[in-house]
């Protein structure tokens, strides 16, 4: 079994079916963060655009406890996280997917041990349409036929107009304009694997460098559709239910919403010397009541107290 597969299975086992995530609220049993002495210095984060807002808000919360700590954050895309962490140019590598085997090997070849990926929240990839679009539901097969040239999920024909998914009146012949992420994004890879059944995107996708740019494109285009993290929802768009299930915390926890995933922060934890104290305290904050409160406020799904406790133990953060 590969390291990546072991990691994924370990995460699933750690969470369990009944305690996978909290619901929309913050679990009251999460521990409050307690400040420790002697924490100061600089931290850097390079990685996921999806996690950019969360990392910024966590950094602000961390600074409330430790005003002598400075955190620099870059959110160019998940694929930028592993090389920065491997080369030692960042302390944290926010990622919207697990590391690939090649990324794990590159890190281990350099450092002699694997990187540590800590699950920190649950995200739902939302399919957004313009707020004035009346579409009530899409199946994953329909989403695939809208975004993909290959229709690997099995839909029998291409979908290029809103009439093709049952809209009438002025929507019948309205062309669908597609927005998505670029290939450096973990969201791009997750959506391709899970919504396109591993197929290929259409050449007509308007690829955007960031999550908010996808949503802005849909806001500004009446016939637009795009995919992005649930935390980027705005008043100018609607989130379309998929397979009859809304993108909610309960549906993510139950597994009914088909595009839910973990968000991670990768780091360099030396198994002999242990955590850098700054990094350790940052993770302890993230897995606390205050840290998961940030997750809730930013529109993502929080970890349950049981899951957070398991991660603190598993990753030597107690």
HELIX and SHEET records of a PDB file:
HELIX    1   1 UNK A    3  UNK A   15  1                                  13    
HELIX    2   2 UNK A   52  UNK A   65  1                                  14    
HELIX    3   3 UNK A   79  UNK A   87  1                                   9    
HELIX    4   4 UNK A  101  UNK A  111  1                                  11    
HELIX    5   5 UNK A  140  UNK A  147  1                                   8    
HELIX    6   6 UNK A  162  UNK A  165  5                                   4    
HELIX    7   7 UNK A  169  UNK A  171  5                                   3    
HELIX    8   8 UNK A  186  UNK A  194  1                                   9    
HELIX    9   9 UNK A  211  UNK A  219  1                                   9    
HELIX   10  10 UNK A  230  UNK A  232  5                                   3    
HELIX   11  11 UNK A  249  UNK A  254  1                                   6    
HELIX   12  12 UNK A  277  UNK A  286  1                                  10    
HELIX   13  13 UNK A  289  UNK A  297  1                                   9    
HELIX   14  14 UNK A  305  UNK A  314  1                                  10    
SHEET    1   A 2 UNK A  41  UNK A  46  0                                        
SHEET    2   A 2 UNK A  69  UNK A  74  1                                        
SHEET    1   B 6 UNK A  92  UNK A  95  0                                        
SHEET    2   B 6 UNK A 260  UNK A 267 -1                                        
SHEET    3   B 6 UNK A 116  UNK A 130 -1                                        
SHEET    4   B 6 UNK A 224  UNK A 229 -1                                        
SHEET    5   B 6 UNK A 177  UNK A 181  1                                        
SHEET    6   B 6 UNK A 206  UNK A 208  1                                        
SHEET    1   C 4 UNK A  92  UNK A  95  0                                        
SHEET    2   C 4 UNK A 260  UNK A 267 -1                                        
SHEET    3   C 4 UNK A 116  UNK A 130 -1                                        
SHEET    4   C 4 UNK A 237  UNK A 239 -1                                        
SHEET    1   D 2 UNK A 137  UNK A 138  0                                        
SHEET    2   D 2 UNK A 241  UNK A 242  1                                        
END                                                                             
